Amino acid sequence: MSPSIRHNLIATALPDFRNLGVWLRVLLGVNLLGLLWVVARNGDWHLLPGEFVDIALWLEPPLFVLLPLLHLLSTRLAELPPRLGKLTVMCLALLVAGAQHLAFSFSFLIAETSLARALFWAALTTGVMLVYFALRSALYSPALAEARLLALTARIRPHFLYNSLNAVLGVMRRDPRRAETALEELSDLFRVLMKENRELVQLSDEIGLARQYLELEKLRLGERLRIDWQIDACPPDTLMPPLMLQPLLENAVYYGIEPSEMPATITVSVGTQGKRVRIAIANPTPAGTGAIHVGTQGRGNQMALANIRERLMLFYDLEADLSVLERDGSYTVTVDLPLRRRDQA
């Protein structure tokens, strides 16, 4: 199945049980249902904490068994028809709940609830969570999510194209051959930008696009712009959202290189940590511009970062993260992504 935003949000009626955001929502949702049940039947508010702890003893153990099991089976579940997938999840939940009830019956935690009642509550809770995820998928429908993604991407295009065209115009008279080459590079970039960009792309493609962009920026900035590529350890076939590196590099050029009259270096490092990919882009904060992220320029920078955070959320839910660190004259943006390849998407 194509690793697009459509796949991530609604290609299946089931949530992606590999996603930590799904785990968090399940844990919070099930415990909230337990709390509501305790509040509904409780006549003495002083007993509420103790009763909630008691019911938590029944809620947590099966969850910590069921969620890893669904994680392991997530790929298979996604391949099933929606109704069969939901039925499979329901059966697994009942199996785990029944096994827990029998285990507790033979331990010091003697169950006051019958097996039939335990299975009923397990089925009800599972059904409520499946309905919740179905409604959430409907809310983030493909049309809505893709429209938002295209709108977010469109915010990047004017800045990028405006700067690139200015760079070409700047060298057209003094070096026509270089300008011709730059126009060919710009044509290649146009081709990428004119795509709908709904699909995840390989990291190697993003790096290639970033190199083309930086070559065009060097037309304007010359030796003032230096790039330190630390990408020997990067996995080139990992998947990531399109047009992710270019706007971060554009920010680094705009805030770190243009204000400086001296040559300055942007550092791009890509590596892996377990099953995660970490991308860090660092630019200097020139002397006297410690507040460059405040005011009009700062608002533009924060909009770009908010743009990328929203795109990461659309593609990865809570599994991806973007963080910013400003220290010792350096401004670093770090993007942390799950390591996924086409055969794993």
C-alpha positions as CSV (number, residue, x, y, z in Angstrom):
1,M,0.0,0.0,0.0
2,S,1.3,3.4,-0.9
3,P,2.9,5.2,2.1
4,S,0.8,8.3,1.7
5,I,-1.0,10.5,4.2
6,R,-4.1,8.6,3.1
7,H,-2.5,5.4,4.3
8,N,-1.6,7.0,7.6
9,L,-5.0,8.4,8.4
10,I,-7.7,6.4,6.9
11,A,-6.6,3.6,4.6
12,T,-7.9,1.1,7.2
13,A,-10.8,1.4,9.6
14,L,-8.4,0.4,12.4
15,P,-5.8,2.7,13.9
16,D,-2.1,2.0,13.5
17,F,-1.3,0.1,16.7
18,R,2.4,0.8,16.1
19,N,1.8,4.5,16.8
20,L,2.6,5.7,20.3
21,G,-0.2,8.2,19.9
22,V,-2.7,5.4,19.5
23,W,-1.3,3.7,22.6
24,L,-1.7,6.9,24.6
25,R,-5.3,7.4,23.4
26,V,-6.2,3.8,24.3
27,L,-4.7,4.1,27.8
28,L,-6.4,7.4,28.5
29,G,-9.7,6.3,27.0
30,V,-10.0,3.0,28.8
31,N,-9.0,4.6,32.1
32,L,-11.5,7.4,31.6
33,L,-14.3,4.9,30.9
34,G,-13.3,3.1,34.2
35,L,-13.4,6.4,36.1
36,L,-16.8,7.3,34.7
37,W,-18.1,3.8,35.7
38,V,-16.7,4.3,39.3
39,V,-18.3,7.8,39.5
40,A,-21.6,6.6,38.2
41,R,-22.0,3.8,40.8
42,N,-20.3,5.5,43.7
43,G,-22.4,7.0,46.4
44,D,-19.6,8.1,48.7
45,W,-17.0,10.4,47.2
46,H,-14.5,9.5,49.9
47,L,-14.3,6.0,48.5
48,L,-13.8,7.1,44.9
49,P,-9.9,6.9,44.9
50,G,-9.9,3.4,46.4
51,E,-12.5,2.1,44.0
52,F,-10.7,3.6,41.1
53,V,-7.5,1.8,42.1
54,D,-9.4,-1.4,42.4
55,I,-10.9,-1.1,38.9
56,A,-7.5,0.0,37.6
57,L,-6.2,-3.5,38.7
58,W,-8.6,-4.9,36.2
59,L,-7.9,-2.4,33.4
60,E,-4.2,-2.1,33.2
61,P,-2.9,-5.7,33.0
62,P,-4.9,-6.7,29.9
63,L,-4.0,-3.4,28.3
64,F,-0.3,-4.0,28.7
65,V,-0.8,-7.5,27.1
66,L,-3.2,-6.5,24.4
67,L,-1.4,-3.4,23.1
68,P,2.0,-5.1,22.4
69,L,0.0,-8.0,20.8
70,L,-1.8,-5.6,18.5
71,H,1.5,-3.9,17.8
72,L,3.0,-7.2,16.6
73,L,-0.1,-7.9,14.5
74,S,-0.7,-4.4,13.2
75,T,0.6,-5.1,9.6
76,R,-1.6,-8.2,9.3
77,L,-4.6,-6.4,10.8
78,A,-4.2,-3.6,8.3
79,E,-4.4,-6.1,5.4
80,L,-7.8,-7.4,6.6
81,P,-11.1,-6.0,5.5
82,P,-12.3,-3.4,8.0
83,R,-15.1,-5.5,9.5
84,L,-12.8,-8.5,9.9
85,G,-10.1,-6.4,11.4
86,K,-12.4,-5.0,14.0
87,L,-13.8,-8.4,14.8
88,T,-10.2,-9.7,15.2
89,V,-9.4,-6.9,17.6
90,M,-12.6,-7.6,19.6
91,C,-11.8,-11.3,19.8
92,L,-8.2,-10.6,21.0
93,A,-9.6,-8.2,23.6
94,L,-12.0,-10.9,24.9
95,L,-9.3,-13.5,24.9
96,V,-7.0,-11.4,27.0
97,A,-9.8,-10.3,29.3
98,G,-10.9,-13.9,29.8
99,A,-7.3,-15.1,30.5
100,Q,-6.9,-12.3,33.0
101,H,-10.1,-13.2,34.8
102,L,-9.1,-16.9,35.1
103,A,-5.6,-15.9,36.3
104,F,-7.0,-13.6,38.9
105,S,-9.5,-16.3,40.0
106,F,-6.6,-18.6,40.9
107,S,-4.7,-15.9,42.7
108,F,-5.3,-13.8,45.9
109,L,-7.3,-11.3,43.8
110,I,-10.5,-13.3,43.8
111,A,-12.9,-11.8,41.3
112,E,-16.3,-10.8,42.5
113,T,-17.3,-10.3,38.9
114,S,-18.4,-13.3,36.8
115,L,-16.5,-14.3,33.7
116,A,-19.5,-13.3,31.5
117,R,-19.6,-9.9,33.1
118,A,-15.9,-9.4,32.6
119,L,-16.2,-10.3,29.0
120,F,-19.2,-8.0,28.6
121,W,-17.2,-5.0,29.9
122,A,-14.2,-5.9,27.8
123,A,-16.4,-6.0,24.7
124,L,-18.1,-2.7,25.6
125,T,-14.8,-0.9,26.3
126,T,-13.2,-2.3,23.1
127,G,-16.3,-1.3,21.1
128,V,-16.3,2.3,22.5
129,M,-12.6,2.7,21.6
130,L,-13.1,1.3,18.1
131,V,-16.0,3.8,17.5
132,Y,-13.8,6.6,18.8
133,F,-11.0,5.8,16.4
134,A,-13.5,5.4,13.5
135,L,-14.9,8.9,14.3
136,R,-11.5,10.3,14.5
137,S,-10.6,8.9,11.1
138,A,-13.7,10.4,9.7
139,L,-12.8,13.7,11.2
140,Y,-9.4,13.5,9.5
141,S,-10.7,12.3,6.2
142,P,-8.4,12.0,3.2
143,A,-9.9,15.0,1.5
144,L,-9.5,17.2,4.6
145,A,-6.1,15.9,5.6
146,E,-4.7,16.2,2.0
147,A,-6.2,19.6,1.6
148,R,-4.5,20.8,4.8
149,L,-1.2,19.2,3.7
150,L,-1.3,20.8,0.3
151,A,-2.1,24.2,1.9
152,L,0.8,23.8,4.3
153,T,3.1,22.9,1.4
154,A,1.8,25.9,-0.6
155,R,3.0,28.2,2.1
156,I,6.5,27.1,1.4
157,R,6.5,27.6,-2.3
158,P,6.3,31.5,-2.7
159,H,9.4,32.1,-0.5
160,F,11.4,29.4,-2.1
161,L,10.6,30.3,-5.7
162,Y,11.0,34.0,-5.0
163,N,14.5,33.6,-3.5
164,S,15.6,31.2,-6.2
165,L,14.5,33.4,-9.1
166,N,16.3,36.3,-7.5
167,A,19.4,34.2,-7.2
168,V,19.3,33.4,-11.0
169,L,18.7,37.0,-11.9
170,G,21.7,38.0,-9.9
171,V,24.2,36.1,-12.0
172,M,22.5,36.3,-15.4
173,R,24.6,39.1,-16.7
174,R,28.0,38.3,-15.2
175,D,27.9,34.5,-15.8
176,P,25.2,33.5,-18.4
177,R,26.4,29.9,-18.5
178,R,26.0,29.5,-14.7
179,A,22.6,31.2,-15.0
180,E,21.6,28.6,-17.6
181,T,22.6,25.8,-15.4
182,A,20.8,27.4,-12.5
183,L,17.6,27.6,-14.5
184,E,17.9,23.9,-15.3
185,E,18.3,23.2,-11.6
186,L,15.3,25.5,-10.9
187,S,13.3,23.6,-13.5
188,D,14.0,20.4,-11.7
189,L,12.9,22.0,-8.4
190,F,9.7,23.3,-10.1
191,R,8.9,19.7,-11.1
192,V,9.1,18.6,-7.5
193,L,7.2,21.6,-6.1
194,M,4.4,21.1,-8.7
195,K,3.7,17.6,-7.5
196,E,0.9,17.1,-5.0
197,N,3.4,15.8,-2.5
198,R,1.0,13.6,-0.6
199,E,3.5,10.7,-0.6
200,L,6.3,10.0,1.8
201,V,9.6,10.2,-0.1
202,Q,13.1,8.7,0.5
203,L,15.6,10.7,2.5
204,S,18.0,10.5,-0.3
205,D,15.5,12.4,-2.5
206,E,15.1,15.1,0.1
207,I,18.9,15.5,0.4
208,G,19.2,15.8,-3.4
209,L,16.5,18.5,-3.4
210,A,18.2,20.3,-0.5
211,R,21.5,20.3,-2.4
212,Q,19.9,21.8,-5.4
213,Y,18.3,24.5,-3.3
214,L,21.6,25.4,-1.6
215,E,23.4,25.6,-5.0
216,L,20.9,28.2,-6.0
217,E,21.4,30.1,-2.8
218,K,25.2,30.1,-3.3
219,L,24.6,32.1,-6.4
220,R,23.4,35.0,-4.2
221,L,25.7,34.5,-1.2
222,G,28.8,33.1,-2.7
223,E,31.5,32.1,-0.2
224,R,29.5,33.5,2.7
225,L,27.5,30.2,2.6
226,R,29.2,27.1,3.6
227,I,27.6,23.7,4.2
228,D,28.9,20.9,6.4
229,W,27.2,17.7,5.4
230,Q,27.4,15.0,8.2
231,I,25.3,12.3,6.5
232,D,27.6,9.3,6.2
233,A,25.5,7.4,8.7
234,C,22.1,8.3,7.3
235,P,19.8,5.6,6.0
236,P,19.1,6.9,2.4
237,D,16.0,4.7,1.9
238,T,14.1,5.8,5.0
239,L,10.8,7.6,4.3
240,M,9.9,11.1,5.4
241,P,7.4,13.9,4.4
242,P,8.3,15.7,1.2
243,L,9.7,19.3,1.3
244,M,10.9,19.0,4.9
245,L,14.6,19.8,4.6
246,Q,14.3,22.7,2.2
247,P,12.3,25.1,4.4
248,L,14.5,24.3,7.4
249,L,17.6,25.1,5.3
250,E,15.8,28.2,4.0
251,N,15.3,29.4,7.5
252,A,19.0,28.6,8.3
253,V,20.1,30.7,5.3
254,Y,17.8,33.6,6.1
255,Y,18.5,33.9,9.8
256,G,22.0,32.5,10.1
257,I,23.9,33.5,6.9
258,E,22.3,36.6,5.4
259,P,22.7,38.8,8.5
260,S,26.4,38.0,8.7
261,E,29.1,39.7,6.6
262,M,31.5,36.9,7.2
263,P,31.5,33.3,5.9
264,A,29.3,31.1,8.0
265,T,28.5,27.4,8.1
266,I,25.2,25.5,8.2
267,T,25.7,22.0,9.6
268,V,23.3,19.3,8.4
269,S,23.6,16.0,10.3
270,V,21.5,12.9,9.8
271,G,21.9,9.6,11.7
272,T,19.9,6.8,13.4
273,Q,19.3,5.9,17.0
274,G,17.8,2.5,17.2
275,K,14.6,2.6,15.1
276,R,14.6,6.4,14.9
277,V,16.1,8.9,12.4
278,R,17.4,12.2,13.7
279,I,17.9,15.2,11.4
280,A,19.6,18.3,12.9
281,I,20.2,21.6,11.0
282,A,22.3,24.1,12.8
283,N,23.1,27.7,11.8
284,P,25.0,30.4,13.6
285,T,23.4,33.4,15.2
286,P,25.6,36.3,14.1
287,A,26.8,38.8,16.7
288,G,24.3,41.4,17.4
289,T,21.4,39.3,16.1
290,G,20.6,37.4,19.3
291,A,17.0,38.4,18.9
292,I,16.6,37.5,15.3
293,H,13.8,35.1,16.2
294,V,11.8,38.0,17.6
295,G,9.7,40.5,15.6
296,T,8.7,40.2,12.0
297,Q,11.4,37.7,11.0
298,G,10.8,35.7,14.1
299,R,7.2,35.4,13.4
300,G,8.0,34.1,9.9
301,N,10.4,31.6,11.4
302,Q,7.9,30.4,14.0
303,M,5.2,30.0,11.3
304,A,7.6,27.8,9.2
305,L,8.4,25.7,12.3
306,A,4.7,25.4,13.2
307,N,4.0,24.5,9.5
308,I,6.5,21.6,9.7
309,R,5.2,20.5,13.1
310,E,1.7,20.3,11.7
311,R,2.8,18.3,8.7
312,L,4.7,15.9,11.0
313,M,1.5,15.5,13.0
314,L,-0.5,14.7,9.8
315,F,1.9,12.0,8.7
316,Y,3.1,10.5,12.1
317,D,0.7,11.6,14.8
318,L,2.7,11.6,18.0
319,E,5.6,9.5,16.7
320,A,7.6,12.5,15.3
321,D,9.0,15.5,17.1
322,L,10.6,18.8,16.2
323,S,12.6,20.6,18.8
324,V,14.6,23.9,18.8
325,L,17.8,24.7,20.8
326,E,19.5,28.1,20.8
327,R,22.8,28.0,22.7
328,D,26.4,29.3,22.4
329,G,25.7,31.3,19.2
330,S,24.1,28.4,17.4
331,Y,20.4,27.8,16.5
332,T,19.6,24.1,16.0
333,V,16.4,22.5,14.7
334,T,16.1,18.8,15.3
335,V,13.5,16.5,13.7
336,D,13.1,13.1,15.1
337,L,11.2,10.5,13.0
338,P,10.5,6.8,13.1
339,L,12.7,4.8,10.8
340,R,10.4,3.4,8.1
341,R,11.1,1.9,4.7
342,R,8.8,1.2,1.9
343,D,8.4,-2.5,2.8
344,Q,7.5,-1.4,6.4
345,A,5.1,1.5,5.6
